[in-house]
């Protein structure tokens, strides 16, 4: 009878160890998934940023600038270099005072859909339409905003 009680206790101990092992694997797996989630996030930087004043296509009171940069994609995913992925915010003032365009002929670039593959870099050329009367500062912050997921500041530029 004593042996039966002892083996029953041993079974409870083994069951408890099994439950602890399952919980440990679950917690370890969750921690690993959390790290994978961060690794799959957007990681990018801009290099060689230049901003050049251009002649307006249509006279509407706005100033136009050609923005050239090298986009370095250190993400685990490709980045489309279309205008909707970028934003240019004045350091102070109305953030809608600057509009980012792909190209003068918008349909042409929408069909092309340039892409910066994962782990690569590429030249990106955009056009900024600036309403000068609404800006309080000549400093613009460039932001990569991939599909509204964690915006990435790329740097600042000074309007010429």
C-alpha positions, 0 to 999 in steps of 0.5 A, spaced: 500 500 500 505 504 501 508 503 494 502 505 491 501 511 494 509 513 492 508 511 485 501 516 485 506 521 488 511 520 482 505 520 477 503 527 480 510 530 480 511 527 473 505 531 470 507 537 474 514 537 470 510 536 464 506 542 465 512 546 466 515 544 460 509 545 456 509 552 459 516 553 458 516 551 451 510 556 450 513 562 453 520 561 449 516 560 443 512 567 444 518 570 446 521 568 439 515 570 435 516 577 438 523 577 436 521 575 429 515 580 429 520 586 430 525 583 425 520 583 419 518 590 421 520 596 416 528 598 416 530 603 411 534 609 411 536 615 406 542 617 403 545 622 398 538 626 399 538 632 394 532 637 393 532 642 387 527 647 385 524 645 378 519 649 374 512 648 375 508 644 370 502 648 371 502 655 374 498 654 381 502 658 386 505 652 388 513 651 388 516 645 386 522 641 388 525 635 385 527 630 391 532 625 389 535 620 394 538 613 395 533 609 399 537 603 403 532 597 404 534 593 410 527 590 411 526 583 410 520 585 405 521 589 399 519 597 399 515 600 393 518 607 392 511 610 390 509 617 392 504 614 397 509 611 401 513 617 403 511 624 406 514 630 407 512 634 413 514 641 415 518 642 421 512 647 424 506 648 421 501 645 416 503 638 414 498 638 408 502 644 405 507 639 402 504 634 397 509 628 395 508 626 387 511 620 383 512 624 377 509 629 373 505 624 369 502 620 375 499 614 371 506 613 368 509 611 375 503 608 378 504 603 372 511 602 373 511 601 381 518 601 382 520 597 388 527 597 392 528 589 394 529 587 401 537 588 403 538 592 397 538 600 395 535 604 389 535 611 387 528 614 388 526 621 385 520 624 387 516 631 386 514 635 392 509 641 391 510 646 396 505 651 398 510 656 401 505 661 404 503 655 409 510 654 411 512 656 417 519 653 416 523 651 410 526 645 414 522 639 411 522 632 415 522 626 410 518 620 412 517 613 409 510 610 411 509 603 409 502 602 409 501 606 415 505 601 419 511 604 424 513 610 420 521 611 419 524 618 419 529 618 413 532 625 415 531 632 414 532 637 408 532 645 407 528 648 401 533 652 397 
